[in-house]
Amino acid sequence: MTSPRVRRLLLLCHVVSSVGWFGAAAAFAGLVFAALRTADAQVARAAVLSMEPIMWLAIVPLALASLLTGLIQSLATHWGLVRHYWVVYKLGLTLLATAILLVNTRTIAGLVAAARTAEGGDFDGLKRQLAGLLYDIGTERYPAPPREGGDAAADRWRKSLEAVREASAREQAKLEATRSEERTHTDIQVWLRDLGRALGFDVWIASNDRGRPDGSGDRLEDGCIDALPESLASLPGADAIRLIDVLWLERGAPRVAAAFEVEHTTSILSGIVRMLDLATAQGGSVPGLFLVAPDGRENEVRAQLKRPAFAAISSMRVRYLAYGELDRNRSSMARFGAGLKPIEAIARELG
C-alpha cells in the first residue's frame, strides 16, 4: 500500500488528466461543429487544421495519462483492479474510448492533410468526409481492437479494419464520379470564365450561351468581351468559332490563346470541327486547345480520336481536361497562376 500523500497525488493526477481529456474532446467537438456548420471556407479550413494539435498535444496524451494513472491508482491502493464492479466498468470504458481514439487518428490526420492542400472555397468534400467519420464511429463501422482472443483475434480485427478502409475508398471514388457527372455544362463554363480572367485573359462565351444565368444572379457573358476581334469575325468559319464554349484571348490583342469545348455527354465531333475552323482562321495554330469532359470520359474520347476522320488534329496538340482536375486546382491557379502554363499542367495531351 502507498502512503496517503502518494494516494492523494495519484488521485489528483487521475482527476486532472480525466477532466482535461473531457475538456479537450469537447473543444475538438466544437471544431467539428464549426467546420460542418460554417459557409466560410477559411473558417472551415482553420477548424480542421486546429484539430491536429488538439488531438496529438491534448486528447491523446491526456487519454493515455488517464488510463495509466487509473491503473496505477487501482493497483497501488486498496481499491484494486477487479475487486469492485464500478472500477472494472470504468476501466472498460477508458480502454474502449482510448482504442477508438487511436484507431481513428489516421483518418483525422487524412482530413487535416486534405485541408492543408485545399485552396479556395470548395470544402463540401471535406465536410462530407468529416460527417462520414462521425457516423462511422457512432455506428461502430470502425471496430475497436479486441481485448480477448490473442493474436488470432487481433489478426481478424486488422483484416476487418482494412476491409472497411478499402470499402470506404471505393465508395469515395464512386461519389466523386457521381459528382463529376452531376456538374452541368454551364458550371464548367463559369469555372473557365472566371479562371481565364484571373489568369490575365479576355474571355469569350459561346454566342448561344451568353444570356444564360451563371448561378450567382449574373449572366455568363458578364465580365466577358462583347464581340470577337475583327480579324476573326470577318473570316470564313467565324459563325462556328462564335459557338466555341469558351475562348481565352490575349488581353488587348486579336489572338486566341486557348479554346475550350465542354463535352458533357455528347459526341466530340462538333467541338473538334469548331477547333479546326479556329486554328485555320488563326494561321494554323492555337496555343491551347482543350476538350473538357467528365473524369470518366477520357477513354471514350481517346477512342473517338483514333477514327480516321480525326487524323487532322494530331498536329494540333489537343488536350483532355477532366472536370475533377479543373475543380481541384482552379482556385489555386486563379490565386497564384498566370498565362497558360497552369491549365496545361493539369491537362493531358490527346492523339
C-alpha positions in Angstrom: 0.0 0.0 0.0 1.1 3.6 -0.6 1.2 6.5 1.8 -1.8 8.9 1.9 0.3 11.6 0.3 1.1 9.4 -2.7 -2.5 8.3 -3.0 -3.7 11.9 -3.0 -1.1 12.8 -5.7 -2.3 9.8 -7.8 -5.9 10.8 -7.4 -5.1 14.4 -8.3 -3.2 13.3 -11.5 -6.0 11.0 -12.5 -8.7 13.6 -12.0 -6.8 16.3 -13.8 -6.0 14.1 -16.8 -9.6 12.7 -17.0 -11.2 16.1 -16.8 -8.6 17.5 -19.2 -9.3 14.7 -21.6 -13.0 15.5 -21.4 -12.3 19.2 -22.0 -10.1 18.6 -25.0 -12.7 16.3 -26.5 -15.3 19.0 -26.0 -13.0 21.5 -27.8 -12.5 19.0 -30.6 -16.2 18.5 -30.9 -16.7 22.3 -31.1 -14.2 22.5 -34.0 -16.1 19.7 -35.8 -19.4 21.5 -35.3 -17.8 24.8 -36.6 -16.4 23.1 -39.7 -19.7 21.4 -40.6 -21.9 24.4 -40.0 -19.9 27.3 -41.5 -20.3 28.6 -45.0 -16.9 30.3 -44.9 -14.2 28.2 -46.5 -11.4 29.8 -44.5 -13.2 29.1 -41.2 -13.8 25.5 -42.2 -10.1 25.1 -43.1 -8.9 26.7 -39.9 -11.2 24.5 -37.8 -10.0 21.3 -39.5 -6.3 22.3 -39.2 -6.8 23.1 -35.5 -7.9 19.5 -34.9 -4.4 18.1 -35.3 -2.6 19.9 -32.4 -5.6 19.3 -30.1 -5.6 15.6 -31.0 -1.9 15.0 -30.6 -1.0 17.5 -27.9 -4.1 17.2 -25.7 -6.5 14.4 -26.4 -4.1 11.5 -27.0 -1.7 12.4 -24.1 -4.5 13.0 -21.7 -6.3 9.8 -22.6 -3.1 7.8 -22.1 -2.4 9.6 -18.8 -5.9 9.0 -17.6 -5.6 5.3 -18.4 -2.1 5.0 -16.8 -2.9 6.9 -13.6 -6.1 4.9 -13.2 -4.3 1.6 -13.5 -1.6 2.7 -11.0 -4.2 4.0 -8.6 -6.1 0.8 -8.7 -3.1 -1.5 -8.3 -1.3 0.7 -5.7 -4.3 1.2 -3.4 -6.9 -1.0 -1.5 -9.4 -0.4 -4.3 -7.7 -3.0 -6.5 -8.3 -3.5 -10.2 -11.1 -6.1 -10.2 -12.5 -6.0 -6.6 -15.3 -3.6 -7.4 -17.6 -3.7 -10.4 -17.5 0.1 -10.9 -13.7 0.0 -11.2 -13.9 -2.6 -13.9 -16.7 -0.7 -15.6 -14.7 2.5 -15.6 -11.5 0.7 -16.8 -13.5 -0.9 -19.7 -14.9 2.5 -20.8 -11.5 4.1 -20.6 -9.9 1.3 -22.7 -12.7 1.4 -25.3 -12.6 5.2 -25.6 -8.8 5.2 -25.9 -8.9 2.4 -28.5 -11.5 4.2 -30.7 -9.4 7.4 -30.4 -6.2 5.7 -31.5 -7.9 3.8 -34.4 -9.3 7.0 -35.9 -6.2 9.2 -35.5 -5.1 8.1 -39.0 -8.5 9.2 -40.5 -8.4 12.5 -38.7 -4.8 13.0 -40.0 -6.1 12.4 -43.5 -8.7 15.1 -43.1 -6.1 17.5 -41.8 -3.8 16.7 -44.8 -6.8 17.4 -47.2 -7.4 20.8 -45.5 -3.7 21.7 -45.8 -3.7 21.1 -49.6 -7.1 22.7 -50.3 -7.3 26.1 -51.6 -10.3 28.4 -52.3 -13.9 28.0 -51.2 -14.9 24.4 -52.1 -14.9 22.4 -48.8 -18.0 20.3 -49.5 -16.0 17.1 -49.9 -14.0 17.8 -46.8 -17.2 18.3 -44.8 -18.7 15.1 -46.1 -15.6 13.2 -45.0 -15.9 14.7 -41.5 -19.6 13.9 -41.2 -18.9 10.4 -42.5 -16.2 9.9 -39.9 -18.6 10.8 -37.1 -21.2 8.5 -38.5 -18.7 5.6 -38.9 -17.5 6.0 -35.3 -21.1 6.2 -33.9 -22.3 3.1 -35.8 -19.1 1.1 -34.9 -18.2 0.7 -38.6 -14.6 1.1 -37.4 -14.4 -1.7 -34.8 -12.4 -1.3 -31.6 -9.4 -3.6 -31.1 -10.4 -6.9 -29.3 -9.5 -7.2 -25.6 -9.5 -11.0 -25.7 -8.7 -13.8 -28.1 -4.9 -13.3 -28.5 -3.1 -13.0 -31.8 -5.9 -14.6 -33.9 -8.5 -12.1 -32.7 -6.0 -9.2 -33.4 -5.4 -10.5 -36.9 -9.2 -10.7 -37.6 -9.6 -7.2 -36.3 -6.8 -5.9 -38.5 -8.3 -7.6 -41.6 -11.8 -6.2 -40.7 -10.4 -2.7 -40.4 -8.5 -2.9 -43.7 -11.7 -4.2 -45.4 -13.6 -1.2 -44.1 -10.9 1.2 -45.3 -10.9 -0.4 -48.8 -14.7 -0.2 -48.9 -14.6 3.4 -47.9 -12.1 4.2 -50.6 -14.3 2.5 -53.2 -17.4 4.5 -52.0 -15.4 7.7 -52.2 -14.4 7.0 -55.7 -18.0 6.3 -56.7 -19.1 9.5 -55.0 -16.5 11.6 -56.9 -17.6 10.0 -60.2 -21.2 10.8 -59.5 -20.4 14.4 -58.5 -18.5 14.8 -61.8 -21.5 13.7 -63.8 -23.8 16.0 -61.9 -21.9 19.1 -62.9 -23.6 21.0 -65.7 -22.3 22.4 -68.9 -22.9 25.9 -67.5 -20.9 25.2 -64.3 -17.8 24.4 -66.3 -18.2 27.5 -68.5 -18.4 29.6 -65.3 -15.2 28.0 -63.9 -13.4 28.6 -67.2 -14.7 32.1 -67.5 -13.6 33.1 -64.0 -10.2 31.3 -64.3 -9.4 32.8 -67.6 -10.0 36.3 -66.3 -7.9 35.6 -63.2 -5.0 34.3 -65.4 -5.0 37.6 -67.4 -7.0 36.8 -70.5 -10.1 38.4 -72.1 -12.9 35.8 -72.3 -15.4 35.0 -74.9 -18.5 32.9 -74.1 -20.3 31.0 -76.9 -22.8 33.2 -78.6 -25.7 30.8 -77.9 -24.9 30.7 -74.1 -24.1 34.3 -73.3 -27.5 35.1 -71.8 -27.7 32.1 -69.6 -27.8 32.6 -65.8 -24.5 31.6 -64.2 -25.9 30.5 -60.8 -24.9 33.6 -58.9 -27.5 36.0 -60.2 -25.5 37.2 -63.2 -25.3 36.1 -66.8 -22.5 34.0 -68.4 -21.5 37.0 -70.6 -20.9 39.4 -67.6 -17.3 40.5 -67.5 -16.5 39.0 -70.9 -15.8 40.7 -74.3 -18.9 41.6 -76.3 -17.5 40.7 -79.7 -14.8 38.7 -81.3 -11.8 40.6 -82.8 -12.5 41.8 -86.3 -9.6 39.6 -87.6 -11.6 36.5 -86.5 -15.1 37.8 -87.0 -14.6 38.6 -90.7 -13.1 35.2 -91.7 -14.9 32.2 -93.2 -15.9 29.9 -90.3 -16.5 32.8 -87.9 -20.0 31.6 -87.2 -18.7 28.3 -85.9 -15.9 29.9 -83.9 -18.5 32.1 -82.1 -20.1 28.8 -80.9 -16.9 27.5 -79.1 -17.9 27.2 -75.4 -15.1 29.4 -74.0 -12.3 31.3 -75.6 -9.4 32.9 -73.9 -7.9 35.8 -75.9 -4.6 37.6 -75.2 -5.6 40.8 -73.4 -5.8 43.7 -75.8 -4.7 41.6 -78.8 -6.8 40.0 -81.6 -5.4 36.5 -80.9 -7.0 33.4 -79.2 -4.7 31.9 -76.6 -6.9 28.9 -75.7 -10.2 27.3 -76.8 -12.4 25.1 -74.6 -15.1 22.8 -75.8 -17.1 21.3 -72.9 -18.3 17.8 -73.9 -20.6 16.7 -71.1 -22.2 13.7 -72.7 -22.4 14.5 -76.5 -20.1 13.5 -79.3 -16.8 15.4 -79.6 -17.3 15.8 -83.4 -18.8 19.3 -83.5 -16.3 20.6 -80.9 -13.4 19.3 -82.9 -14.7 20.8 -86.1 -15.0 24.2 -84.5 -11.5 24.0 -83.2 -10.2 23.1 -86.7 -12.0 26.2 -88.0 -10.4 28.3 -85.3 -6.9 27.0 -85.9 -7.3 27.6 -89.7 -8.6 31.1 -89.2 -5.7 31.9 -86.9 -2.9 30.8 -89.2 -2.9 27.1 -88.5 -2.3 27.0 -84.7 -3.8 28.0 -81.3 -1.5 27.7 -78.3 -4.1 25.8 -76.2 -6.9 23.6 -77.4 -8.9 21.7 -74.7 -11.7 19.2 -74.6 -13.2 19.5 -71.2 -15.2 16.5 -70.0 -16.1 14.3 -67.0 -13.3 12.3 -65.5 -14.8 9.0 -66.7 -15.0 10.0 -70.4 -11.3 10.2 -71.2 -11.0 6.6 -72.7 -14.1 7.2 -74.7 -12.7 10.5 -76.1 -9.4 8.9 -76.9 -11.2 6.1 -78.8 -13.2 8.6 -80.9 -10.0 10.5 -81.8 -8.5 7.3 -83.3 -11.0 7.4 -86.1 -9.5 8.4 -89.5 -11.8 11.4 -89.7 -9.9 13.0 -86.8 -6.4 12.4 -88.2 -6.0 16.1 -89.0 -5.9 17.0 -85.3 -2.8 15.0 -84.4 -0.7 18.1 -85.0 -2.9 20.4 -83.1 -1.9 19.1 -79.6 -5.5 18.9 -78.3 -5.5 18.2 -74.6 -8.0 16.5 -72.3 -9.1 18.5 -69.2 -11.0 16.5 -66.7 -13.7 18.1 -64.6 -12.1 16.8 -61.4 -8.7 18.2 -62.1 -10.2 21.6 -63.1 -12.3 21.7 -59.9 -9.4 20.7 -57.6 -7.0 23.2 -59.0 -8.9 26.1 -60.3 -8.8 28.2 -57.1 -5.1 27.8 -56.6 -4.4 28.5 -60.3 -6.5 31.7 -60.0 -4.6 32.9 -57.0 -1.1 32.1 -58.0 -1.0 31.4 -61.7 -0.6 33.4 -64.9 -0.8 32.5 -68.6 -1.5 29.1 -70.0 1.1 27.1 -68.0 -1.2 26.3 -65.0 -4.0 24.9 -67.2 -1.6 23.0 -69.4 -0.1 21.4 -66.3 -3.3 19.7 -65.3 -4.4 18.6 -68.8 -3.3 15.5 -70.7 -2.4 15.6 -74.4 -4.6 13.6 -76.7 -3.6 12.0 -80.0 
